[in-house]
Amino acid sequence: MSSKTKLLTSGSVAARYGRSLRTLMRWIRDRPSGFPAPTQINGRYYWSENDLEAWEHSLASNAALAKKAA
């Protein structure tokens, strides 16, 4: 991870996707659709903003491909 990579807290990530912290914890455990793994620091979870943006991009790309196939 680059030193310029912004790390987001669990609360920030939950708010970003409009989900509860409980859902976010399930995503950590189940990793749906390649959801990025967090970094744990002092018992708290943080996500690289770059990793989240890459995941969002992959979801958008998959949705576009599915739309073309339909």
N, CA, C and O atoms as a GROMACS GRO file, in nm:
protein
  280
    1MET      N    1   0.085  -0.117   0.000
    1MET     CA    2   0.000   0.000   0.000
    1MET      C    3   0.090   0.124   0.000
    1MET      O    4   0.182   0.133   0.081
    2SER      N    5   0.065   0.215  -0.086
    2SER     CA    6   0.141   0.338  -0.097
    2SER      C    7   0.117   0.427   0.024
    2SER      O    8   0.010   0.423   0.085
    3SER      N    9   0.217   0.509   0.058
    3SER     CA   10   0.200   0.600   0.172
    3SER      C   11   0.097   0.708   0.141
    3SER      O   12   0.047   0.774   0.232
    4LYS      N   13   0.064   0.726   0.014
    4LYS     CA   14  -0.036   0.827  -0.025
    4LYS      C   15  -0.177   0.770  -0.029
    4LYS      O   16  -0.273   0.843  -0.055
    5THR      N   17  -0.191   0.642  -0.004
    5THR     CA   18  -0.322   0.577  -0.007
    5THR      C   19  -0.403   0.622   0.114
    5THR      O   20  -0.357   0.612   0.227
    6LYS      N   21  -0.522   0.671   0.089
    6LYS     CA   22  -0.611   0.714   0.197
    6LYS      C   23  -0.680   0.591   0.254
    6LYS      O   24  -0.733   0.509   0.179
    7LEU      N   25  -0.680   0.579   0.386
    7LEU     CA   26  -0.749   0.470   0.454
    7LEU      C   27  -0.882   0.520   0.509
    7LEU      O   28  -0.889   0.627   0.569
    8LEU      N   29  -0.986   0.443   0.488
    8LEU     CA   30  -1.120   0.479   0.534
    8LEU      C   31  -1.160   0.388   0.649
    8LEU      O   32  -1.130   0.268   0.648
    9THR      N   33  -1.227   0.443   0.748
    9THR     CA   34  -1.274   0.368   0.863
    9THR      C   35  -1.397   0.285   0.827
    9THR      O   36  -1.459   0.304   0.722
   10SER      N   37  -1.432   0.192   0.916
   10SER     CA   38  -1.553   0.111   0.896
   10SER      C   39  -1.676   0.200   0.881
   10SER      O   40  -1.760   0.176   0.794
   11GLY      N   41  -1.686   0.301   0.964
   11GLY     CA   42  -1.800   0.393   0.957
   11GLY      C   43  -1.808   0.464   0.824
   11GLY      O   44  -1.917   0.481   0.768
   12SER      N   45  -1.694   0.507   0.773
   12SER     CA   46  -1.691   0.575   0.643
   12SER      C   47  -1.731   0.482   0.529
   12SER      O   48  -1.804   0.522   0.438
   13VAL      N   49  -1.682   0.358   0.536
   13VAL     CA   50  -1.714   0.262   0.431
   13VAL      C   51  -1.863   0.225   0.437
   13VAL      O   52  -1.928   0.216   0.333
   14ALA      N   53  -1.915   0.204   0.557
   14ALA     CA   54  -2.057   0.173   0.571
   14ALA      C   55  -2.142   0.287   0.514
   14ALA      O   56  -2.240   0.263   0.443
   15ALA      N   57  -2.106   0.410   0.545
   15ALA     CA   58  -2.180   0.526   0.494
   15ALA      C   59  -2.167   0.538   0.342
   15ALA      O   60  -2.263   0.573   0.274
   16ARG      N   61  -2.049   0.508   0.290
   16ARG     CA   62  -2.025   0.516   0.146
   16ARG      C   63  -2.122   0.428   0.068
   16ARG      O   64  -2.168   0.464  -0.040
   17TYR      N   65  -2.152   0.309   0.124
   17TYR     CA   66  -2.240   0.215   0.055
   17TYR      C   67  -2.381   0.211   0.112
   17TYR      O   68  -2.462   0.130   0.068
   18GLY      N   69  -2.410   0.296   0.207
   18GLY     CA   70  -2.544   0.301   0.264
   18GLY      C   71  -2.582   0.173   0.335
   18GLY      O   72  -2.697   0.129   0.328
   19ARG      N   73  -2.486   0.113   0.402
   19ARG     CA   74  -2.507  -0.014   0.471
   19ARG      C   75  -2.473   0.003   0.619
   19ARG      O   76  -2.406   0.099   0.658
   20SER      N   77  -2.520  -0.090   0.700
   20SER     CA   78  -2.492  -0.086   0.844
   20SER      C   79  -2.352  -0.145   0.870
   20SER      O   80  -2.294  -0.212   0.785
   21LEU      N   81  -2.302  -0.117   0.990
   21LEU     CA   82  -2.174  -0.176   1.030
   21LEU      C   83  -2.184  -0.328   1.036
   21LEU      O   84  -2.088  -0.398   1.004
   22ARG      N   85  -2.300  -0.378   1.075
   22ARG     CA   86  -2.320  -0.524   1.080
   22ARG      C   87  -2.305  -0.585   0.940
   22ARG      O   88  -2.242  -0.689   0.925
   23THR      N   89  -2.363  -0.520   0.840
   23THR     CA   90  -2.350  -0.569   0.703
   23THR      C   91  -2.204  -0.565   0.660
   23THR      O   92  -2.154  -0.658   0.597
   24LEU      N   93  -2.136  -0.459   0.694
   24LEU     CA   94  -1.994  -0.446   0.660
   24LEU      C   95  -1.913  -0.561   0.722
   24LEU      O   96  -1.823  -0.614   0.658
   25MET      N   97  -1.945  -0.597   0.845
   25MET     CA   98  -1.875  -0.708   0.910
   25MET      C   99  -1.904  -0.841   0.838
   25MET      O  100  -1.817  -0.928   0.830
   26ARG      N  101  -2.027  -0.856   0.787
   26ARG     CA  102  -2.058  -0.976   0.706
   26ARG      C  103  -1.977  -0.975   0.578
   26ARG      O  104  -1.928  -1.080   0.534
   27TRP      N  105  -1.962  -0.858   0.517
   27TRP     CA  106  -1.883  -0.847   0.395
   27TRP      C  107  -1.737  -0.884   0.421
   27TRP      O  108  -1.672  -0.944   0.335
   28ILE      N  109  -1.686  -0.849   0.538
   28ILE     CA  110  -1.548  -0.886   0.572
   28ILE      C  111  -1.538  -1.039   0.577
   28ILE      O  112  -1.442  -1.097   0.526
   29ARG      N  113  -1.636  -1.102   0.638
   29ARG     CA  114  -1.634  -1.247   0.654
   29ARG      C  115  -1.659  -1.319   0.521
   29ARG      O  116  -1.588  -1.414   0.488
   30ASP      N  117  -1.758  -1.274   0.444
   30ASP     CA  118  -1.802  -1.346   0.325
   30ASP      C  119  -1.738  -1.297   0.195
   30ASP      O  120  -1.734  -1.371   0.097
   31ARG      N  121  -1.689  -1.173   0.194
   31ARG     CA  122  -1.623  -1.113   0.077
   31ARG      C  123  -1.707  -1.125  -0.051
   31ARG      O  124  -1.662  -1.185  -0.148
   32PRO      N  125  -1.830  -1.069  -0.053
   32PRO     CA  126  -1.915  -1.080  -0.171
   32PRO      C  127  -1.854  -1.007  -0.291
   32PRO      O  128  -1.801  -0.897  -0.278
   33SER      N  129  -1.863  -1.068  -0.406
   33SER     CA  130  -1.820  -1.006  -0.531
   33SER      C  131  -1.682  -0.944  -0.524
   33SER      O  132  -1.657  -0.841  -0.586
   34GLY      N  133  -1.592  -1.006  -0.450
   34GLY     CA  134  -1.455  -0.956  -0.444
   34GLY      C  135  -1.436  -0.833  -0.357
   34GLY      O  136  -1.339  -0.761  -0.376
   35PHE      N  137  -1.526  -0.808  -0.264
   35PHE     CA  138  -1.512  -0.692  -0.175
   35PHE      C  139  -1.372  -0.694  -0.113
   35PHE      O  140  -1.329  -0.797  -0.061
   36PRO      N  141  -1.302  -0.581  -0.118
   36PRO     CA  142  -1.164  -0.579  -0.072
   36PRO      C  143  -1.149  -0.610   0.078
   36PRO      O  144  -1.232  -0.572   0.160
   37ALA      N  145  -1.043  -0.679   0.109
   37ALA     CA  146  -1.013  -0.711   0.248
   37ALA      C  147  -0.961  -0.585   0.318
   37ALA      O  148  -0.886  -0.507   0.259
   38PRO      N  149  -1.000  -0.566   0.443
   38PRO     CA  150  -0.952  -0.450   0.517
   38PRO      C  151  -0.814  -0.477   0.577
   38PRO      O  152  -0.767  -0.591   0.582
   39THR      N  153  -0.751  -0.370   0.621
   39THR     CA  154  -0.629  -0.377   0.701
   39THR      C  155  -0.673  -0.356   0.844
   39THR      O  156  -0.750  -0.264   0.873
   40GLN      N  157  -0.624  -0.439   0.935
   40GLN     CA  158  -0.662  -0.424   1.075
   40GLN      C  159  -0.546  -0.359   1.150
   40GLN      O  160  -0.432  -0.408   1.146
   41ILE      N  161  -0.576  -0.249   1.216
   41ILE     CA  162  -0.478  -0.175   1.295
   41ILE      C  163  -0.536  -0.152   1.433
   41ILE      O  164  -0.642  -0.090   1.448
   42ASN      N  165  -0.468  -0.203   1.534
   42ASN     CA  166  -0.515  -0.191   1.673
   42ASN      C  167  -0.661  -0.233   1.690
   42ASN      O  168  -0.737  -0.169   1.762
   43GLY      N  169  -0.698  -0.343   1.624
   43GLY     CA  170  -0.833  -0.398   1.639
   43GLY      C  171  -0.940  -0.326   1.559
   43GLY      O  172  -1.058  -0.359   1.570
   44ARG      N  173  -0.902  -0.228   1.480
   44ARG     CA  174  -0.998  -0.154   1.396
   44ARG      C  175  -0.970  -0.184   1.250
   44ARG      O  176  -0.856  -0.209   1.211
   45TYR      N  177  -1.076  -0.181   1.170
   45TYR     CA  178  -1.064  -0.210   1.028
   45TYR      C  179  -1.056  -0.082   0.946
   45TYR      O  180  -1.127   0.015   0.972
   46TYR      N  181  -0.968  -0.085   0.846
   46TYR     CA  182  -0.951   0.027   0.753
   46TYR      C  183  -0.941  -0.029   0.612
   46TYR      O  184  -0.883  -0.135   0.589
   47TRP      N  185  -0.998   0.045   0.517
   47TRP     CA  186  -0.991   0.006   0.376
   47TRP      C  187  -0.918   0.112   0.297
   47TRP      O  188  -0.931   0.232   0.322
   48SER      N  189  -0.841   0.066   0.202
   48SER     CA  190  -0.775   0.155   0.108
   48SER      C  191  -0.881   0.212   0.014
   48SER      O  192  -0.959   0.138  -0.046
   49GLU      N  193  -0.882   0.342   0.002
   49GLU     CA  194  -0.978   0.404  -0.089
   49GLU      C  195  -0.955   0.355  -0.232
   49GLU      O  196  -1.050   0.338  -0.308
   50ASN      N  197  -0.829   0.333  -0.269
   50ASN     CA  198  -0.798   0.283  -0.404
   50ASN      C  199  -0.858   0.145  -0.426
   50ASN      O  200  -0.911   0.117  -0.534
   51ASP      N  201  -0.849   0.057  -0.324
   51ASP     CA  202  -0.907  -0.077  -0.336
   51ASP      C  203  -1.059  -0.070  -0.353
   51ASP      O  204  -1.116  -0.144  -0.434
   52LEU      N  205  -1.123   0.017  -0.277
   52LEU     CA  206  -1.269   0.031  -0.287
   52LEU      C  207  -1.308   0.084  -0.424
   52LEU      O  208  -1.406   0.038  -0.483
   53GLU      N  209  -1.233   0.181  -0.476
   53GLU     CA  210  -1.264   0.236  -0.608
   53GLU      C  211  -1.245   0.130  -0.717
   53GLU      O  212  -1.323   0.124  -0.812
   54ALA      N  213  -1.143   0.046  -0.703
   54ALA     CA  214  -1.121  -0.061  -0.800
   54ALA      C  215  -1.237  -0.161  -0.794
   54ALA      O  216  -1.282  -0.209  -0.898
   55TRP      N  217  -1.284  -0.193  -0.673
   55TRP     CA  218  -1.398  -0.285  -0.657
   55TRP      C  219  -1.523  -0.224  -0.721
   55TRP      O  220  -1.597  -0.294  -0.791
   56GLU      N  221  -1.547  -0.096  -0.697
   56GLU     CA  222  -1.663  -0.028  -0.756
   56GLU      C  223  -1.655  -0.032  -0.908
   56GLU      O  224  -1.755  -0.055  -0.976
   57HIS      N  225  -1.536  -0.010  -0.960
   57HIS     CA  226  -1.517  -0.013  -1.106
   57HIS      C  227  -1.546  -0.152  -1.161
   57HIS      O  228  -1.608  -0.166  -1.267
   58SER      N  229  -1.501  -0.257  -1.090
   58SER     CA  230  -1.526  -0.393  -1.138
   58SER      C  231  -1.675  -0.424  -1.136
   58SER      O  232  -1.725  -0.493  -1.225
   59LEU      N  233  -1.747  -0.375  -1.033
   59LEU     CA  234  -1.892  -0.396  -1.028
   59LEU      C  235  -1.961  -0.327  -1.145
   59LEU      O  236  -2.051  -0.383  -1.207
   60ALA      N  237  -1.918  -0.205  -1.174
   60ALA     CA  238  -1.977  -0.130  -1.286
   60ALA      C  239  -1.948  -0.200  -1.419
   60ALA      O  240  -2.035  -0.208  -1.506
   61SER      N  241  -1.826  -0.250  -1.433
   61SER     CA  242  -1.791  -0.321  -1.556
   61SER      C  243  -1.873  -0.448  -1.573
   61SER      O  244  -1.920  -0.479  -1.682
   62ASN      N  245  -1.889  -0.523  -1.464
   62ASN     CA  246  -1.969  -0.646  -1.469
   62ASN      C  247  -2.114  -0.616  -1.501
   62ASN      O  248  -2.178  -0.691  -1.576
   63ALA      N  249  -2.167  -0.507  -1.445
   63ALA     CA  250  -2.306  -0.469  -1.474
   63ALA      C  251  -2.323  -0.431  -1.620
   63ALA      O  252  -2.423  -0.465  -1.683
   64ALA      N  253  -2.224  -0.360  -1.675
   64ALA     CA  254  -2.230  -0.320  -1.816
   64ALA      C  255  -2.225  -0.443  -1.907
   64ALA      O  256  -2.297  -0.451  -2.006
   65LEU      N  257  -2.140  -0.540  -1.872
   65LEU     CA  258  -2.131  -0.662  -1.952
   65LEU      C  259  -2.261  -0.742  -1.945
   65LEU      O  260  -2.307  -0.796  -2.046
   66ALA      N  261  -2.320  -0.749  -1.827
   66ALA     CA  262  -2.445  -0.821  -1.811
   66ALA      C  263  -2.557  -0.755  -1.890
   66ALA      O  264  -2.644  -0.823  -1.946
   67LYS      N  265  -2.555  -0.622  -1.895
   67LYS     CA  266  -2.657  -0.548  -1.969
   67LYS      C  267  -2.643  -0.574  -2.119
   67LYS      O  268  -2.743  -0.589  -2.190
   68LYS      N  269  -2.519  -0.580  -2.168
   68LYS     CA  270  -2.497  -0.607  -2.310
   68LYS      C  271  -2.539  -0.748  -2.347
   68LYS      O  272  -2.589  -0.771  -2.457
   69ALA      N  273  -2.520  -0.842  -2.255
   69ALA     CA  274  -2.553  -0.982  -2.282
   69ALA      C  275  -2.705  -1.005  -2.283
   69ALA      O  276  -2.753  -1.101  -2.344
   70ALA      N  277  -2.778  -0.918  -2.216
   70ALA     CA  278  -2.923  -0.937  -2.204
   70ALA      C  279  -2.997  -0.897  -2.328
   70ALA      O  280  -3.120  -0.907  -2.333
   0.00000   0.00000   0.00000
